[in-house]
Amino acid sequence: MPKIITSDFLKTHRACDEQVALFARLYPYGAELVPGSIIRAAEQGLNVDWLAQFLPAPALRVYLKAT
């Protein structure tokens, strides 16, 4: 799992076009895969439920607790 999520990562893992476009607009240089970034991404309308399948255990625990 990369430490930074990029639009290319999302495309490679078949994220929908709408979410890739939103991600690219919000995070043109990618986003660090840390709990704070995941929370902010959800607040901005990104579907972090889809991303959860790629989260390392510590980040997944934070995500599950927050949802």
C-alpha angles and dihedrals in degrees: 000000000000120000089224122047114215136183088254091057090051092048092047090053093047102250111172118270093244093056093044090053092048091047092049091051094048098038109025091168096039132261129265112245100238130124094257092054092049091052092047091048091054091048089054093054103264117142100242091171087077091048092051091082088068099044121115114240098265093050092043091055091052091047094049092048091051096049 
